[in-house]
Amino acid sequence: MGGFSTKATKTIAAIACLTVIVGCSATFRYHGYAPSDDELANLLVGADTRETVEEVVGKPSSSGVLADGDWYYVSSKFRHYAYKAPQPVEREVVVLSFADTGVLENVERFGLEDGRVVALSRRVTDQPVKGPGIISQIIRNIGNVDLGDVFGDG
């Protein structure tokens, strides 16, 4: 009775093997929050305001640089594997744009695929482009051309 029994040895070996297997399996960490498509479907572009958006999907973790800037919801999923550095597996960014009046103007969802930003979905109001069009810009600049600069002095 000087040594371990066969059953105890097998139990210790099984625990050691399980520890090695569990230690080498990937674990995942989640950061941030991005509203789901179902939650975003409850938002009405052109009708909802910042207050109603906050009630439906909550306040964002980030917003634009300006006081009344866009709202950004960012969620990320990282894979941790043994001693290696964490690797991003998924990333989604939801951007809610508001007009100057505080009314929801655009809803966009972006993903990170192969290191590139990819638009996953986009809902935009049907409004004309803000500011002058290309034709009006060309017509306005016709009188601003100095022919001496174009043909040279000389």
QUIPEUR-V482615 format. One line per field, one symbol per residue. phi: phi as a letter, one per 40 degrees, with the letter a starting at -180 (. if undefined). A space follows every 10 residues. Layout:
phi=???
This chain:
phi=.cbccccccc cccccccccc ccccccbbbb bgabcccccc cccbcgbcbd ccccccbgcc caacccdbcc bbbbbbbbbb bfcccdbcbb abbbbbbbcc cgccbabbbb bbbfgbcbcc aabbccbccc gccccccccc cccccccccc cgci
